[in-house]
Amino acid sequence: MGDLKEYLPILIPLGIVSVGLLIASLAHIFTHKKYRVGNRALWVIVSFINFIGPVLYFAIGKGDE
């Protein structure tokens, strides 16, 4: 296994993007009441799935404004 310092330039931006997407998706979930698929509880749980959860929410769950 390689030294962790070699991977930090890749891991840090991915972590920042992942946390940013999580915050954005949760903010949108809690400020809107209509979703294309599912309900609020489902999307809160799905949002905590690493990186893909918020992406799924914005691609599938986010309802029309």
Contacts in CASP RR format, 6 or more apart in sequence:
PFRMAT RR
TARGET T0000
AUTHOR 0000-0000-0000
METHOD contacts of the structure
MODEL  1
MGDLKEYLPILIPLGIVSVGLLIASLAHIFTHKKYRVGNRALWVIVSFIN
FIGPVLYFAIGKGDE
14 51 0 8 1.000
17 51 0 8 1.000
18 50 0 8 1.000
18 51 0 8 1.000
18 54 0 8 1.000
20 54 0 8 1.000
21 51 0 8 1.000
21 54 0 8 1.000
21 55 0 8 1.000
21 58 0 8 1.000
22 47 0 8 1.000
22 48 0 8 1.000
22 54 0 8 1.000
24 54 0 8 1.000
25 43 0 8 1.000
25 47 0 8 1.000
25 53 0 8 1.000
25 54 0 8 1.000
25 57 0 8 1.000
25 58 0 8 1.000
26 44 0 8 1.000
26 47 0 8 1.000
28 57 0 8 1.000
28 58 0 8 1.000
28 62 0 8 1.000
29 40 0 8 1.000
29 43 0 8 1.000
29 44 0 8 1.000
29 47 0 8 1.000
29 57 0 8 1.000
30 40 0 8 1.000
32 62 0 8 1.000
32 63 0 8 1.000
32 65 0 8 1.000
33 40 0 8 1.000
34 63 0 8 1.000
34 64 0 8 1.000
35 43 0 8 1.000
35 61 0 8 1.000
35 62 0 8 1.000
35 63 0 8 1.000
36 60 0 8 1.000
36 61 0 8 1.000
36 62 0 8 1.000
36 63 0 8 1.000
36 64 0 8 1.000
37 60 0 8 1.000
37 61 0 8 1.000
38 61 0 8 1.000
43 57 0 8 1.000
43 61 0 8 1.000
46 53 0 8 1.000
46 56 0 8 1.000
46 57 0 8 1.000
47 53 0 8 1.000
47 54 0 8 1.000
47 57 0 8 1.000
49 56 0 8 1.000
END
